[in-house]
Amino acid sequence: MAHPASRLLPGLLLFALTACSQAPAAVPEEPPAAPVRLEVVKRETFQPTLAVLGVVQPAAMAEVTVPASGRVRYPPRFAHGLVAGAAVRSGEVLAHVSLQEAEAGLAEARLRLEAAESELARHQRAFDNGVEAQATLSSFQAEAALAKSRLAAAQERLGRLALRAPLGGRLIVDRQVPGESEVSAGLVLARIAAGGALRVEGRAAAADRDRLHPGLAVRFAVPGRAAAGGGVIRAVAPVVDAGGTIGVIAEVTDPAGLPAPGEGVELRVALDRHDQALAVPEEALVPVEGGSAIFIAERSRGALVARRRPVDTGARGDGRVEILRGLSPGDRVVVGGAALLADGDAIAAATPETPPETPAP
């Protein structure tokens, strides 16, 4: 029979182990409030903007086009091909197209003229010595005149293969064509941008047609650079093209920092101001099915909670977006940390709730 002490030993060991183990930490009943930034909404003058992609264009543009298939050759100035940005004079020879047939025809015409002139000289001497009739001399004079006409035609044909600058300006070379390359008729070797006032031609979405009109101010921007001058909208196409866009032409009034003609630039159009608008920072918007929503801070049982509210958005500008429906003056909108919230989350204002400064009209 087991001793009574042996029956008590397992229980004492279990009690000792339980006493030594730490009690689990208490789990809080509710998660801590999420820190957010709030902004009190008020009506203000809102300046919407619209970004449009465009291309810088010169006052005038001309193309240097290959007239016939052949082999292209360049004058010494452009020994390695036409150079983008190089200044050229009106009428300057930029390239030659070597056409074997035309060159062979010119050589043949020269030989025929030499032969005709030689025969004419011989018969002229015979006529002068009284041993040949005038009619015979006249026939050789006609042959020599015809040979001269054929040589002039051959020279003119070959001259048309000398590609001259149709106007003075700077070269725009989209694709380098090395010397001695075979080229086909119609190939554009370069474009020439003439001096004068620059313009920017852009394409805007058809949905923005009603917001664009002549007279709107424009600032230009180039990715990776500072602001690149400014201008004003001069024309907006009245019809939509097959691609669903409309043409926009801006006159450049300040070309400082603008890239060369032919290069891309962004047009930031200052649209008409909206008075008494409700606007929030773009970071306050959260995507929801079918549109966008914002979080409004509301009091519930003495604490702040985030309530998601769907909204209809309008124009945008300077990092803010106009709210057309779903927002009222005095609402406290979550403008920082909204992307991490869910409807009903407890929140705490990390900064004082101050309304945004109204921009100067």
C-alpha positions as CSV (number, residue, x, y, z in Angstrom):
1,M,0.0,0.0,0.0
2,A,1.4,3.4,-1.1
3,H,2.5,5.7,1.5
4,P,0.2,8.8,1.9
5,A,3.1,11.2,1.2
6,S,3.6,9.6,-2.3
7,R,0.0,10.4,-3.2
8,L,0.4,14.1,-2.3
9,L,3.7,14.5,-4.3
10,P,2.2,15.0,-7.9
11,G,-0.2,17.6,-6.5
12,L,2.5,19.5,-4.8
13,L,4.6,19.5,-8.0
14,L,1.6,20.8,-10.1
15,F,1.0,23.6,-7.6
16,A,4.7,24.6,-7.7
17,L,4.7,24.8,-11.5
18,T,1.6,26.8,-11.6
19,A,2.9,29.3,-9.1
20,C,6.1,29.8,-11.0
21,S,4.5,30.5,-14.4
22,Q,3.6,34.1,-15.3
23,A,0.0,35.1,-15.7
24,P,-0.9,36.1,-19.4
25,A,-1.1,39.8,-20.1
26,A,-4.5,41.3,-20.1
27,V,-5.9,41.8,-23.6
28,P,-7.4,45.3,-24.1
29,E,-11.1,45.2,-24.9
30,E,-10.7,47.8,-27.7
31,P,-7.8,48.8,-30.0
32,P,-6.2,52.2,-29.4
33,A,-7.5,55.2,-31.3
34,A,-5.7,55.8,-34.6
35,P,-3.9,59.1,-34.8
36,V,-5.1,61.2,-37.8
37,R,-5.0,64.7,-39.1
38,L,-8.4,66.5,-39.4
39,E,-9.5,69.5,-41.4
40,V,-12.6,71.5,-40.9
41,V,-14.3,72.0,-44.2
42,K,-15.5,75.5,-45.2
43,R,-16.5,77.2,-48.5
44,E,-13.7,78.8,-50.3
45,T,-12.6,80.1,-53.7
46,F,-11.1,77.1,-55.5
47,Q,-8.7,77.3,-58.5
48,P,-9.0,74.0,-60.5
49,T,-6.2,73.1,-63.0
50,L,-6.0,70.7,-65.9
51,A,-2.9,68.8,-67.1
52,V,-2.6,68.4,-70.9
53,L,0.3,66.8,-72.8
54,G,1.6,68.7,-75.8
55,V,4.5,69.3,-78.2
56,V,6.4,72.6,-78.7
57,Q,5.9,73.9,-82.2
58,P,7.8,76.8,-84.0
59,A,6.1,79.7,-85.8
60,A,6.7,77.9,-89.1
61,M,7.9,74.4,-90.0
62,A,9.2,72.9,-93.3
63,E,10.3,69.4,-94.2
64,V,13.4,68.2,-96.1
65,T,12.0,65.3,-98.2
66,V,13.8,62.9,-100.5
67,P,12.3,63.4,-104.0
68,A,13.5,60.1,-105.5
69,S,14.9,56.8,-104.4
70,G,18.7,56.7,-104.4
71,R,21.8,57.0,-102.2
72,V,22.0,60.0,-99.9
73,R,25.2,62.0,-99.6
74,Y,26.0,65.1,-97.5
75,P,28.1,68.2,-98.0
76,P,31.3,68.5,-95.8
77,R,29.4,70.5,-93.1
78,F,27.2,67.5,-92.4
79,A,29.8,64.8,-93.2
80,H,28.3,62.4,-90.6
81,G,24.7,63.3,-91.2
82,L,22.3,66.1,-90.4
83,V,22.6,67.4,-86.8
84,A,19.6,68.3,-84.6
85,G,19.6,71.9,-83.6
86,A,22.0,73.1,-86.3
87,A,21.2,76.5,-87.8
88,V,20.7,76.5,-91.6
89,R,20.2,79.2,-94.2
90,S,17.4,79.3,-96.7
91,G,18.6,77.7,-99.9
92,E,21.5,75.9,-98.3
93,V,22.3,72.4,-99.7
94,L,21.7,69.9,-96.9
95,A,22.1,66.7,-98.9
96,H,22.3,65.1,-102.3
97,V,20.5,62.1,-103.6
98,S,22.8,60.1,-105.9
99,L,20.6,58.5,-108.6
100,Q,22.6,56.4,-111.0
101,E,20.1,56.8,-113.9
102,A,20.1,60.6,-113.6
103,E,23.9,60.8,-113.4
104,A,24.2,58.5,-116.4
105,G,21.8,60.6,-118.3
106,L,23.7,63.8,-117.5
107,A,27.0,62.2,-118.6
108,E,25.4,61.0,-121.9
109,A,23.9,64.5,-122.5
110,R,27.3,66.1,-122.1
111,L,28.9,63.7,-124.6
112,R,26.2,64.3,-127.1
113,L,26.7,68.1,-126.8
114,E,30.4,67.8,-127.2
115,A,29.9,65.7,-130.4
116,A,27.3,68.1,-131.7
117,E,29.4,71.1,-131.1
118,S,32.4,69.4,-132.7
119,E,30.4,68.6,-135.9
120,L,28.9,72.1,-136.0
121,A,32.4,73.6,-135.8
122,R,33.6,71.4,-138.7
123,H,30.6,72.3,-140.9
124,Q,30.9,76.0,-140.0
125,R,34.5,76.0,-141.4
126,A,33.3,74.3,-144.5
127,F,30.5,76.8,-144.9
128,D,32.9,79.7,-144.3
129,N,35.2,78.2,-147.1
130,G,32.2,78.1,-149.5
131,V,32.2,74.4,-149.9
132,E,28.9,73.7,-148.0
133,A,25.4,75.0,-148.3
134,Q,23.6,77.0,-145.7
135,A,20.9,74.3,-145.4
136,T,23.5,71.7,-144.3
137,L,25.0,74.1,-141.7
138,S,21.5,74.9,-140.4
139,S,20.8,71.2,-139.7
140,F,24.0,70.9,-137.6
141,Q,23.2,74.1,-135.8
142,A,19.8,72.6,-134.9
143,E,21.4,69.4,-133.7
144,A,23.8,71.4,-131.4
145,A,20.9,73.4,-130.0
146,L,18.9,70.2,-129.2
147,A,22.0,68.7,-127.5
148,K,22.2,71.9,-125.3
149,S,18.5,71.6,-124.4
150,R,18.9,68.0,-123.4
151,L,21.9,68.7,-121.3
152,A,20.0,71.5,-119.5
153,A,17.1,69.1,-118.8
154,A,19.5,66.5,-117.4
155,Q,21.2,69.1,-115.2
156,E,17.8,70.3,-113.9
157,R,16.7,66.8,-113.1
158,L,19.9,66.1,-111.2
159,G,19.6,69.5,-109.5
160,R,16.3,68.5,-108.1
161,L,18.1,65.8,-106.2
162,A,20.0,68.4,-104.3
163,L,18.0,68.9,-101.1
164,R,18.0,72.6,-100.1
165,A,16.7,74.2,-97.0
166,P,13.3,75.8,-97.9
167,L,13.7,78.3,-95.1
168,G,16.1,79.5,-92.5
169,G,15.9,78.0,-89.0
170,R,17.1,75.1,-86.9
171,L,17.1,71.4,-87.8
172,I,14.8,68.9,-86.1
173,V,16.2,65.4,-86.8
174,D,13.8,62.6,-85.7
175,R,15.9,59.8,-87.2
176,Q,19.6,59.9,-88.2
177,V,20.2,58.7,-91.8
178,P,24.0,58.0,-92.3
179,G,25.7,59.1,-95.5
180,E,25.7,56.6,-98.4
181,S,22.5,55.1,-97.1
182,E,19.9,53.9,-99.6
183,V,16.8,56.1,-99.3
184,S,13.3,56.0,-100.8
185,A,11.2,58.7,-102.3
186,G,9.2,60.6,-99.6
187,L,11.6,60.0,-96.7
188,V,11.8,63.0,-94.4
189,L,15.5,63.6,-93.6
190,A,14.8,66.5,-91.2
191,R,12.4,69.3,-90.4
192,I,13.3,73.0,-90.1
193,A,11.8,75.1,-87.3
194,A,11.7,78.8,-88.3
195,G,12.2,81.6,-85.8
196,G,9.3,83.6,-84.3
197,A,6.7,83.0,-81.6
198,L,6.5,79.5,-80.3
199,R,3.3,77.6,-79.7
200,V,2.4,74.4,-77.9
201,E,-0.1,72.0,-79.5
202,G,-1.8,69.6,-77.0
203,R,-4.5,67.0,-76.8
204,A,-7.2,67.1,-74.1
205,A,-9.9,64.6,-73.2
206,A,-13.3,65.2,-74.9
207,A,-14.9,65.4,-71.4
208,D,-12.8,68.5,-70.7
209,R,-14.0,70.4,-73.8
210,D,-16.5,72.6,-71.9
211,R,-13.9,73.6,-69.3
212,L,-11.4,74.9,-71.9
213,H,-11.7,78.1,-73.8
214,P,-9.3,80.8,-75.3
215,G,-7.8,83.2,-72.7
216,L,-7.0,80.7,-70.0
217,A,-3.5,81.0,-68.5
218,V,-1.0,78.1,-68.9
219,R,2.2,77.1,-67.1
220,F,4.5,74.7,-68.9
221,A,6.3,71.9,-67.1
222,V,9.0,69.4,-68.2
223,P,9.4,66.2,-66.2
224,G,12.5,66.4,-64.0
225,R,12.9,70.2,-64.4
226,A,11.5,73.3,-62.9
227,A,8.6,75.3,-64.4
228,A,9.3,76.0,-68.1
229,G,7.6,79.3,-68.9
230,G,4.0,80.2,-69.5
231,G,1.4,81.1,-72.1
232,V,-2.2,81.4,-72.9
233,I,-4.8,79.2,-74.6
234,R,-5.6,80.6,-78.1
235,A,-7.7,77.9,-79.7
236,V,-9.7,74.9,-78.7
237,A,-10.9,72.5,-81.4
238,P,-14.7,72.5,-81.7
239,V,-14.9,68.8,-82.7
240,V,-13.7,65.5,-81.1
241,D,-11.3,63.4,-83.2
242,A,-11.5,59.7,-83.7
243,G,-9.3,59.1,-80.6
244,G,-11.7,60.8,-78.3
245,T,-9.6,64.0,-77.8
246,I,-9.7,67.6,-78.8
247,G,-6.9,69.8,-80.0
248,V,-5.6,72.7,-77.8
249,I,-3.2,75.4,-79.0
250,A,-1.4,77.6,-76.5
251,E,0.7,80.7,-77.5
252,V,4.0,80.9,-75.6
253,T,4.4,84.2,-73.9
254,D,7.3,83.2,-71.6
255,P,9.7,80.8,-73.3
256,A,12.1,80.6,-70.4
257,G,13.1,76.9,-69.8
258,L,10.9,75.6,-72.7
259,P,12.4,72.7,-74.6
260,A,13.3,72.8,-78.3
261,P,10.6,72.6,-80.9
262,G,9.5,69.0,-81.5
263,E,9.9,68.0,-77.8
264,G,7.1,67.2,-75.4
265,V,5.9,69.4,-72.6
266,E,3.0,69.4,-70.1
267,L,0.4,72.2,-70.1
268,R,-1.0,73.1,-66.7
269,V,-4.1,75.1,-67.5
270,A,-5.6,77.3,-64.9
271,L,-9.4,76.8,-65.3
272,D,-12.1,79.3,-64.3
273,R,-12.2,79.8,-60.5
274,H,-15.1,78.2,-58.5
275,D,-16.6,80.4,-55.8
276,Q,-18.0,79.0,-52.6
277,A,-16.6,75.5,-53.3
278,L,-15.9,72.7,-50.9
279,A,-12.5,71.1,-51.4
280,V,-10.3,68.7,-49.5
281,P,-6.7,67.4,-50.0
282,E,-6.5,64.6,-52.6
283,E,-5.0,62.3,-49.9
284,A,-8.3,62.5,-48.0
285,L,-10.0,60.4,-50.8
286,V,-10.3,56.6,-50.5
287,P,-11.4,54.4,-53.4
288,V,-14.7,52.5,-53.0
289,E,-16.7,50.5,-55.4
290,G,-18.2,52.9,-58.0
291,G,-16.3,56.0,-56.9
292,S,-14.6,57.7,-53.9
293,A,-15.3,58.3,-50.3
294,I,-14.0,60.3,-47.3
295,F,-13.9,59.7,-43.6
296,I,-15.7,62.2,-41.3
297,A,-14.8,62.5,-37.6
298,E,-17.9,62.1,-35.4
299,R,-18.5,62.0,-31.7
300,S,-19.8,58.7,-30.3
301,R,-20.0,58.1,-26.5
302,G,-17.5,60.8,-25.9
303,A,-14.9,59.5,-28.4
304,L,-14.1,60.3,-32.0
305,V,-14.9,57.7,-34.6
306,A,-14.4,57.7,-38.3
307,R,-17.5,57.4,-40.5
308,R,-17.0,56.6,-44.2
309,R,-19.1,58.7,-46.5
310,P,-19.3,58.4,-50.3
311,V,-18.8,61.6,-52.3
312,D,-18.9,62.9,-55.8
313,T,-15.7,64.7,-56.9
314,G,-15.2,67.5,-59.4
315,A,-12.2,69.5,-60.6
316,R,-8.7,69.2,-59.1
317,G,-5.9,71.7,-58.6
318,D,-2.8,72.3,-56.4
319,G,-3.3,68.9,-54.7
320,R,-6.9,69.5,-53.7
321,V,-10.1,68.1,-55.2
322,E,-13.6,69.7,-55.2
323,I,-16.4,67.8,-53.5
324,L,-19.7,68.2,-55.3
325,R,-21.9,66.0,-53.1
326,G,-21.5,64.3,-49.8
327,L,-19.8,67.0,-47.8
328,S,-21.1,70.0,-45.8
329,P,-19.4,73.1,-44.3
330,G,-18.2,72.4,-40.8
331,D,-17.6,68.6,-41.4
332,R,-14.3,67.4,-39.9
333,V,-12.6,65.4,-42.6
334,V,-9.7,63.0,-42.1
335,V,-6.9,64.3,-44.3
336,G,-4.1,62.3,-43.0
337,G,-4.2,58.5,-42.3
338,A,-7.5,57.9,-44.2
339,A,-6.1,55.0,-46.2
340,L,-5.6,52.9,-43.0
341,L,-9.1,53.4,-41.6
342,A,-12.3,51.3,-41.6
343,D,-15.8,52.6,-41.0
344,G,-16.3,53.0,-37.2
345,D,-12.6,53.0,-36.2
346,A,-11.7,55.0,-33.2
347,I,-9.5,58.0,-34.1
348,A,-7.6,60.7,-32.3
349,A,-6.7,64.1,-33.8
350,A,-2.9,64.4,-34.0
351,T,-3.0,68.1,-34.8
352,P,-5.4,70.9,-34.0
353,E,-8.4,71.0,-36.3
354,T,-7.9,74.2,-38.2
355,P,-9.5,75.0,-41.5
356,P,-7.3,75.5,-44.6
357,E,-6.2,79.0,-45.6
358,T,-8.3,80.6,-48.3
359,P,-6.2,81.4,-51.3
360,A,-6.1,84.9,-52.5
361,P,-8.5,85.7,-55.3
